[in-house]
Amino acid sequence: MQMLGAIAEWEARVKRLNTKEGIAARQVNEDYHHGRVPLGFHKDDGRLIPAGKYDQVIAVPDMVLKDELSKRKAAQELDTSRKTIDRSFGRADLYGL
């Protein structure tokens, strides 16, 4: 049983290493964007393209910053989670905040 456990740990370590190496190799290409697509965008060949409701997505965080709307109401209006609204403030350059 200990041998099986040791082999399983080794396999997990190798998979993590391969994943990191794969991501690093793809990041050499500047068009590669790893992770979730930001709110109001979609990906096309790794490039971020504004989606149909992009104008609404820009207006709602601006209203939150001006205290005209709570984060909960903003999440309900955009049909997303409050965590996604918080993430949008971390990507202010995408939304012109």
Backbone as a ProteinNet text record, in pm:
[ID]
protein_1_A
[PRIMARY]
MQMLGAIAEWEARVKRLNTKEGIAARQVNEDYHHGRVPLGFHKDDGRLIPAGKYDQVIAVPDMVLKDELSKRKAAQELDTSRKTIDRSFGRADLYGL
[TERTIARY]
82.6	0	86.8	198.3	286.4	347.2	380.2	436.4	333.8	208.9	103.9	86.1	90.7	79.1	194.6	314.9	432.1	424.3	380.7	367.2	260.1	150	42.9	91.7	169.4	224.5	320.8	403	497.3	422.8	316.9	237	173.8	122	59.6	163.6	283.9	390.3	429.6	439.1	474.6	365.9	239.3	129.2	132	156.8	165.3	280	394.3	510	481	419.4	385.9	287.5	190.9	93.3	161.4	249.2	320.6	407.9	475.8	561.3	478.7	362.7	275.3	223.4	182.9	133.3	246.2	365.8	479.2	514.4	507.3	538.7	436.6	308.8	205.7	208.5	259	264.7	373.1	465	566.8	498.6	387.9	307.6	226.8	241.7	176.4	24.1	-29.8	-174.3	-241.8	-164.3	-220.9	-268.2	-392.1	-448.8	-497.4	-431.4	-466.1	-572.9	-662.1	-762.1	-899.4	-987	-1124.5	-1131.8	-1232.1	-1257.3	-1319.9	-1270	-1328	-1474.3	-1547.4	-1687.3	-1702.1	-1790.7	-1817	-1729.8	-1649.7	-1562.2	-1584.2	-1533.8	-1520.1	-1387.2	-1340.4	-1210.3	-1228	-1138.2	-1130.5	-982.7	-943.4	-802.5	-712.4	-759	-679.4	-683.8	-752.5	-763.4	-897	-895.6	-1018	-1095.5	-1221.6	-1310.5	-1430.4	-1467.2	-1585.4	-1710.6	-1789.6	-1912.9	-2029.1	-2145.6	-2263.6	-2304.4	-2291.6	-2335.4	-2219.1	-2114.9	-1996.4	-2031.3	-2118	-2155.9	-2220.6	-2306.3	-2372	-2269.4	-2175.3	-2072.5	-1984.6	-1960.3	-1880.1	-1958.7	-2086.8	-2167.3	-2190.5	-2211.3	-2247.4	-2133.2	-2008.2	-1902.1	-1880.6	-1901.1	-1889.3	-1994.8	-2115.2	-2222	-2187.3	-2122.2	-2080.9	-1976.4	-1882.4	-1779.2	-1837.8	-1945	-2011.3	-2113.7	-2119.9	-2216	-2360.8	-2387.6	-2524.6	-2586.3	-2502.5	-2547.2	-2459	-2520.5	-2440.7	-2381.4	-2279.4	-2217.3	-2315.7	-2403.2	-2502.6	-2600.8	-2649	-2742.4	-2672.8	-2545.2	-2470.1	-2456.3	-2429.4	-2417.2	-2549.9	-2659.7	-2791	-2821.8	-2786.2	-2815.3	-2736.6	-2612.5	-2529.4	-2539.3	-2622.9	-2644.1	-2511.3	-2439.5	-2311.8	-2297.2	-2181.3	-2160.1	-2094.5	-2102.4	-2040.2	-1888.1	-1835.5	-1691.6	-1644.2	-1724.8	-1689.9	-1688.4	-1780.6	-1782.6	-1655.1	-1614	-1490.1	-1369.9	-1368.1	-1258.4	-1251.7	-1366.6	-1367.6	-1295.3	-1295.6	-1223.5	-1073.2	-1030.3	-889.3	-840	-932.3	-898.7	-952.7	-926.9	-982.9	-941.8	-824.3	-779.5	-868.8	-932	-1023.1	-1154.2	-1192.5	-1323.2	-1314.6	-1196.7	-1180.9	-1217.5	-1193.4	-1226.9	-1112.8
-119.6	0	125.7	120.5	237.1	262	156.6	172.1	235.5	191.2	249.1	397.9	432.3	572.1	655.4	601.6	673.4	693	592.4	602.9	706	706.6	803	946	967.1	1100.2	1141.6	1050.6	1080	1117.2	1040.9	1071.2	1210.3	1243.6	1374.7	1484.9	1465.5	1564	1582	1471.7	1478.2	1551.2	1526	1593.3	1743.3	1783.4	1926.6	1992	1924.2	1977.7	1990.7	1888.6	1893.3	2006	2026.3	2132.7	2269	2289.5	2417.2	2441.7	2337.9	2352.6	2384	2319.5	2345.1	2487	2536.7	2674.1	2772.4	2747	2836.8	2839.4	2724.4	2719.5	2797.3	2790.7	2864.5	3012.4	3051.8	3192.9	3267.3	3195	3259.4	3336.4	3281.6	3349	3457.6	3582.9	3694	3691.8	3620	3615.8	3521.2	3444.6	3344.6	3410.2	3386.2	3434.2	3313.6	3285.6	3168.8	3205.6	3116	3135.6	3166.2	3203.5	3233.1	3358.3	3358.3	3475.4	3582.3	3705.7	3811.7	3838.9	3890.7	3925.1	4022.4	3991.9	4080.5	4052.8	3946.3	3911.2	3765.9	3729.7	3590.5	3577.3	3453.8	3431.2	3389.6	3440.1	3399.3	3377.1	3252.4	3215.8	3273.2	3270.5	3318.5	3468	3541	3687.1	3721.9	3824.6	3868.5	3961.4	3927.7	4005.9	4049.5	4178.8	4221.6	4147.1	4101.5	4027.9	4124.8	4071.3	4151.9	4246.3	4204.9	4291.1	4368	4393.3	4463.4	4602.4	4675.6	4810.8	4807.7	4709.4	4695.4	4656.8	4570	4525.9	4642.3	4736.3	4854.4	4947.9	4964.1	5058.9	5013.2	4884.2	4835.2	4852.6	4811.2	4835.9	4984.5	5067.6	5211.8	5258.7	5203.6	5238.4	5189.8	5073.3	5021.1	5113.4	5159.5	5250.4	5381.8	5427	5552	5530.1	5407.6	5369.6	5387.2	5375.5	5380.8	5241	5137.9	5000.2	4914.1	4818	4727.7	4617.2	4549.6	4441	4326.6	4303.7	4197	4229.3	4352.6	4393.5	4393.6	4433.4	4432.1	4289.3	4196	4055	4002.6	4042.4	3999.1	4058.9	4184	4250.7	4188.8	4146.9	4087.8	3935.8	3879	3734	3660.9	3704	3643.4	3641.4	3606.1	3601.5	3729.9	3750.2	3868	3858.7	3737.3	3716.1	3763.2	3740.4	3786.4	3938.7	4002.3	4148.4	4198.1	4132.5	4169.4	4154.2	4044.8	4021.8	4131.4	4183.6	4288.5	4413.6	4441.3	4557.2	4534.1	4409.1	4377.6	4389.6	4391.3	4404.3	4536.5	4640.5	4772	4821.2	4780	4825.8	4773.7	4658.8	4604.5	4681.8	4741.2	4805.6	4958.1	5012.2	5157.4	5218.5	5145.8	5198.1	5278.3
0	0	0	72.6	74.9	-63.1	-134.8	-269.3	-363.2	-353.2	-436.9	-406.5	-278.1	-238.6	-290.9	-283	-332	-483.1	-555	-700.5	-736.8	-663.4	-690	-667.3	-560.5	-534.2	-645.6	-691.7	-798.9	-927.5	-960.7	-1080.4	-1070.7	-954.7	-935.6	-953.4	-900.5	-914.1	-1060.7	-1134.5	-1276.4	-1355.6	-1325.4	-1395.1	-1369.2	-1244.4	-1212.9	-1289	-1294.1	-1365.2	-1514.3	-1573.2	-1716	-1746.9	-1657.6	-1676.5	-1672.6	-1573.6	-1563.4	-1686.1	-1732.7	-1850.5	-1975.4	-1988.7	-2103.2	-2105.1	-1988.7	-1978.9	-2010.5	-1956.7	-1982.1	-2130.4	-2195.1	-2338.6	-2420.1	-2381	-2454.7	-2424.3	-2306.9	-2271.2	-2347	-2408.6	-2491	-2603.4	-2653.6	-2754.1	-2683.1	-2720.5	-2650.5	-2661.9	-2758.4	-2775.2	-2677.2	-2602.7	-2512.9	-2383.8	-2346.1	-2220.5	-2143.2	-2032.7	-1952.8	-1849.8	-1825.6	-1721.8	-1778.9	-1688.6	-1727.4	-1814.4	-1896.7	-1980.5	-1891.3	-1894.2	-1812.2	-1849.9	-1755.1	-1774.3	-1889.6	-1983	-2095.1	-2216.7	-2213.4	-2324.6	-2364.3	-2480.2	-2521.1	-2593.4	-2607.9	-2670.8	-2815.5	-2898.9	-3037.9	-3068.8	-3083.8	-3105.6	-2996.6	-2871.6	-2759.2	-2737.5	-2822.8	-2807.8	-2742.6	-2660	-2594.1	-2685.8	-2708.2	-2793.3	-2708.9	-2709.7	-2633.9	-2680.7	-2584.6	-2613.8	-2631.4	-2656.8	-2685.5	-2574.5	-2447.9	-2337.8	-2274.5	-2351.3	-2300.7	-2247.7	-2316.4	-2272	-2134.3	-2111.7	-1981.5	-1875.6	-1912.5	-1818	-1775.8	-1863	-1828.4	-1736.2	-1761.7	-1685.3	-1541.4	-1520.8	-1387.1	-1286.2	-1313.4	-1213.3	-1185.3	-1284.6	-1263.9	-1163.6	-1174.3	-1079.8	-939.4	-929.6	-798.7	-736.2	-816.9	-764.8	-715.9	-778.6	-738.9	-627.7	-573.9	-468.7	-511.2	-638.9	-689.1	-690.9	-678.9	-689.1	-600.2	-529.2	-446.7	-534.2	-481.9	-557.4	-580.1	-483.1	-497.5	-609.7	-612	-718	-854.2	-856.3	-981.7	-1033.6	-943.7	-983.3	-1036.7	-973.2	-1021	-1157.3	-1176.9	-1303.7	-1419.2	-1391.9	-1496.4	-1500.6	-1413.3	-1406.9	-1385.9	-1281	-1246.9	-1095.3	-1045.1	-901	-851.4	-720.2	-660.8	-672	-668.4	-683.5	-821.2	-923.9	-1058	-1063.8	-994	-987	-919	-810.3	-742.7	-836	-914.1	-1007.8	-1113.9	-1152.3	-1255.7	-1208	-1077.5	-1025.5	-1029.5	-1025.1	-1036.9	-1180.3	-1275.8	-1418	-1470.1	-1397.6	-1430.2	-1567.7	-1615.5	-1746.4	-1859.3	-1837.8	-1939.8	-1946.9	-1832.6	-1825.1	-1816.4	-1821.8	-1818	-1685.4	-1576.8	-1443.9	-1385.9
[MASK]
+++++++++++++++++++++++++++++++++++++++++++++++++++++++++++++++++++++++++++++++++++++++++++++++++

